[in-house]
């Protein structure tokens, strides 16, 4: 399991650079330069998101070290992937299956198909940490203690203010509770209404946290002018579902789109099978984490299908498909583990396929990572000489912000730009 992690770190170190790119200017550099330490500054809208966690991470780093280093923030963003892996390992160990069955998870998770998140500070802080916060929220909610409900609600709020899809964790928790209440009513667990109320007081925590997050998120919210028309997307549900399906199988983007879609549909059908088999009762944390991932992909399909199906293949969204694949694999192990114990050769086949997937992902992603690094280093070099070349959609904005950050000592561009 250490091999893919080592390979991942090597790629991270080689292709990660201390140079801002695209949204790094808007969410990190602009916030630190403006020094807005009030609540409105933390949760100020950026595109469709409220990225308080990104701004908090950037400000925290700045106050600790007196400057902003985008490469270090990128490392911190990727730390969430390691913590996510350790949580999944802890969940798996509780199943009492051989550790060999878990080895493929390392090869699936620590590979660079999601390279945009991997070597982009803002994206790693958003898309990796939102997954960690959601899983932590679900794990703590499953503890069933008053303190764990409170901490779970805090992590849920943090997820909502990390990425736009994070707010879906409240939807998932509410569905979890509704299924639990329905099951208790069916079994006539509540012998009187007082017992029913007492056993469901924690719903108040969930409702208050969800309402507070929704209010802060929607207060003053403005639909970005460049965003696709959601009404048009709702009127074209086939395109939305197709986009979500392609996203679910996007880790096989080298195949024909129809095959990628078929894989995504197969995953959705397997999830439906797990639902029918009552997986939410057998392993509620894993089931509801899967539900969050599928709802996320559906949300991306709804919000991005207006720009075309190719949006489903954007690298930064692929992490959700990869983690969904991992969770489906672990669900398969949970059901088929006893059968697999007597078929060790099949386990080695699965591990070998995961290894080939990892190596193939590296081969497929290296050109894009190389182009990204070259674009950043050459752009900064050109900017130092001519005043233009920074990687941002609005060059004058990026130029002014870079000059101000350097003048205030907030950011120090690397003197030597490696090839």
Secondary structure, DSSP 8 states (H G I E B T S, - for coil): -HHHHHHHHHHHHHH--S---THHIIIIIHHHHHT--SHHHHS-EETTEE-HHHHHHHHHHHHHHSSB-HHHHHHHHHHHHHHHHHHHHHHHHTTT--GGGGHHHHHHHSSGGGHHHHT-HHHIIIIIHHHHHHHHHHHHHHH--HHHHHHHHHHHHHHHTT-GGGGHHHHHHHHHHHHHHHHHHHTT--SSHHHHHHHTTHHHHHHHHHHHHHHHHHTT----TTS--HHHHHT-HHHHHHHHHHHHTGGGTTS-HHHHHHHHHHHHHHHHHHHHTTHHHHSHHHHHHHHHHHHHHHHHHHHHGGG-GGGGG-GGGHHHHHHHHHHHHHHHHHHHHHHHHT-HHHHHHHHHHHHHHHHHHHHHHHHHHHHHHHHHHHHHHHHHHHS---SSSSHHHHHHHHHHHHHTTSB---SS---
